[in-house]
Amino acid sequence: MSDNKQKFAFDKTNFILLAIGMAVVILGFLLMTGPASSITHFEPDIFSVRRIKVAPAVCLFGFLFMIYAVVRHPKKTKKNNLDE
């Protein structure tokens, strides 16, 4: 009987890391949201530190974390000789 886990390039940990990275990216995009300026009203919040510096840094960290999750190799388990 063959082990099905050897057929996949990713293991459970890779998928969990991808989900965490995606959640961090979504958090970064949510940090970018806020009130918009219009023709009659200027909103100075569009130049806030949260929207200009913090949110893009959070998104970058999330994308880098997702790249790590894709590049990470699953650890190989040792087979017991009795199982063969």
C-alpha positions as CSV (number, residue, x, y, z in Angstrom):
1,M,0.0,0.0,0.0
2,S,1.5,3.3,-1.0
3,D,1.6,6.4,1.1
4,N,-0.6,9.2,-0.4
5,K,1.2,12.0,1.4
6,Q,4.3,11.5,-0.8
7,K,2.3,12.4,-3.9
8,F,1.6,16.0,-2.9
9,A,4.1,18.8,-3.1
10,F,2.6,20.5,-0.1
11,D,1.8,19.1,3.3
12,K,-0.7,20.4,5.9
13,T,1.8,22.9,7.3
14,N,2.3,24.5,3.9
15,F,-1.4,25.1,3.5
16,I,-1.7,26.5,7.0
17,L,1.2,28.9,6.3
18,L,-0.4,30.0,3.0
19,A,-3.7,30.7,4.8
20,I,-1.9,32.7,7.5
21,G,-0.1,34.7,4.8
22,M,-3.3,35.4,3.0
23,A,-5.0,36.6,6.2
24,V,-2.1,39.0,6.8
25,V,-2.4,40.3,3.2
26,I,-6.1,40.8,3.7
27,L,-5.4,42.6,7.0
28,G,-3.0,44.9,5.2
29,F,-5.6,45.8,2.6
30,L,-8.1,46.5,5.3
31,L,-5.7,48.8,7.0
32,M,-5.5,50.8,3.7
33,T,-9.2,51.5,3.7
34,G,-10.7,54.7,5.0
35,P,-12.6,57.8,3.9
36,A,-12.0,59.1,0.5
37,S,-11.6,62.7,-0.7
38,S,-14.2,64.2,-3.0
39,I,-14.4,67.2,-5.3
40,T,-15.9,69.4,-2.5
41,H,-14.1,67.9,0.5
42,F,-10.4,67.1,1.0
43,E,-9.8,64.2,3.5
44,P,-6.3,64.5,5.0
45,D,-6.6,60.9,6.3
46,I,-5.5,59.6,2.9
47,F,-2.0,60.6,3.9
48,S,-2.0,59.0,7.3
49,V,0.9,56.8,8.5
50,R,-1.4,53.8,8.7
51,R,-2.4,54.0,5.1
52,I,0.9,55.1,3.6
53,K,3.5,53.1,5.6
54,V,2.0,50.5,7.9
55,A,-0.5,48.8,5.6
56,P,1.9,48.3,2.7
57,A,4.5,46.9,5.1
58,V,1.9,44.5,6.4
59,C,1.0,43.4,2.9
60,L,4.6,43.0,1.9
61,F,5.2,40.8,5.0
62,G,2.2,38.7,4.1
63,F,3.4,38.2,0.5
64,L,6.8,37.2,1.7
65,F,5.3,34.8,4.2
66,M,3.3,33.2,1.4
67,I,6.4,32.9,-0.7
68,Y,8.1,31.1,2.2
69,A,5.1,28.8,2.5
70,V,5.4,27.8,-1.2
71,V,9.1,27.3,-1.1
72,R,9.2,25.4,2.2
73,H,9.8,21.7,1.7
74,P,7.8,19.3,3.7
75,K,9.7,17.2,6.2
76,K,10.0,13.6,5.2
77,T,8.9,11.0,7.8
78,K,11.0,8.0,8.6
79,K,9.4,4.8,7.5
80,N,9.5,1.8,9.9
81,N,10.9,-1.3,8.2
82,L,8.0,-3.4,9.6
83,D,5.5,-1.3,7.5
84,E,6.9,-2.3,4.1
